[in-house]
Amino acid sequence: MAIFKRPRTTKEPIPPAKPAFTWGPSFDPDSDEVQAAWHQDGYIIVKGLLQSDEVRRLDEAVTQDGGIAAHSYGRSDGMGRQTRLALWNHPGNDVTGMIARVPKVARTMESLLGGEVYHYHSKLMMKDARTGGAHLWHQDFGYWSQNGCVYPDMATVFIPLDKMDAGNAGLRVLRGSHRCGLLPHHVTGSQAEADPKRRRWAEQSGLPEVQLEMEPGDALFFHCLLLHASGQNSSDRRRWCFLVGFNRADNNPMIEHHHPQYTPLAIVSNEAIKDSATPLVDPSGKDFMNPGDDKSVAKYAEHGFH
Ligand SMILES: O=C(O)CCC(=O)C(=O)O
C-alpha cells in the first residue's frame, strides 16, 4: 500500500502591514479600517495624535525641576545597562493625567478593546543617549497575567517624546504576534523575557519583525500580547516615551497588587492637555512607584516590575 506523505499545512502568510492613520476629525476607531488593522497587526499607529504644543507641554512636564523624571529609577537589562523609568498608578489632574483621560486616547482604547477601560498605570520610559538599556522581547501580559488579570483585554498607548527610529533604539514589534497567545516568560536581569525559542518559532512561521519609526506625538496603540523589544541606546540621541496601560473594566484583577483595581476613568475634553488651567505636574493622587520603599519592593518581588 502506497504511503502518502502529507504536505505540512501552514497558515496563510500575514498580509502586508496596514498603513498608519492620521489624527483628525475623520479618524474613527470604530471604522472597519482601524478595526481590521488592530486585529491583523496587533497595533495601530495614529500619526500626530498629540499636536506640537501638547508634546511641548508633555516634555516640560517630564523634564522640569521636580517633574515626572524626578521619580525615575533604574532596572537592569541583564546586559550591563539599566533602563530608567518612572511609573504611577493613577492618572491625576496634570498634563500626563489628561493625556490618559482624553477621548482621543481613552475612547480609542475602548473601541480597540471592545468595552469600558480604566487606567492601569502610566510610565515614562527613558532611554538616555549612550547609556540607555534594552527592553527584552516580551508581551506585557507576561507581567500582567501574574497580577491577577485573567483576560488579555489590556493594551498600551505609547507616545514618543523624541523622534524614534533604529538609530536611537526605537521599538520593534513582531507584527501579528498577539494571535500566538501568552508565551512563557522568565526573569532576565530585572525584566520578564518571553521564551526565545517560542519567539523564534513565531518568526519562522512568518510573523515579521517591524522596526517602528515615529515622530514625537505620534501614538502607537498596541495589544498586551504583541511581542515587542528595543535595544540599548548607544546613539547620542535621547529616546524617551510616555506610555499609558489600560485594562478593560470587566477584567478587574483577581488579587490586590501594585497596580489598581477597577477605578472609573474620568474622561475630559481633548482640549484639556493644552488648557492653561491644567498644571504641568501635580503629583497628588498619582501614586508614584518608589522602589526604595519597602512595601513597594515586596510587592514588586511578588508580582514583577510592571
Ligand atoms: O520603551 C521601550 O523600548 C519598551 C517599553 C516596553 O517594552 C514596556 O514598557 O513594556
The ligand as an SDF file (V2000), in Angstrom:
LIG
                    3D

 10  9  0  0  0  0  0  0  0  0999 V2000
   10.4260   51.8100   25.5360 O   0  0  0  0  0  0  0  0  0  0  0  0
   10.6630   50.6910   25.0840 C   0  0  0  0  0  0  0  0  0  0  0  0
   11.5230   50.4740   24.2520 O   0  0  0  0  0  0  0  0  0  0  0  0
    9.8770   49.4960   25.5130 C   0  0  0  0  0  0  0  0  0  0  0  0
    8.9660   49.7030   26.6350 C   0  0  0  0  0  0  0  0  0  0  0  0
    8.3080   48.4310   26.9740 C   0  0  0  0  0  0  0  0  0  0  0  0
    8.5250   47.4340   26.3790 O   0  0  0  0  0  0  0  0  0  0  0  0
    7.3310   48.3660   28.0480 C   0  0  0  0  0  0  0  0  0  0  0  0
    7.2080   49.3220   28.7870 O   0  0  0  0  0  0  0  0  0  0  0  0
    6.6570   47.3190   28.1470 O   0  0  0  0  0  0  0  0  0  0  0  0
  1  2  2  0
  2  3  1  0
  2  4  1  0
  4  5  1  0
  5  6  1  0
  6  7  2  0
  6  8  1  0
  8  9  2  0
  8 10  1  0
M  END
$$$$
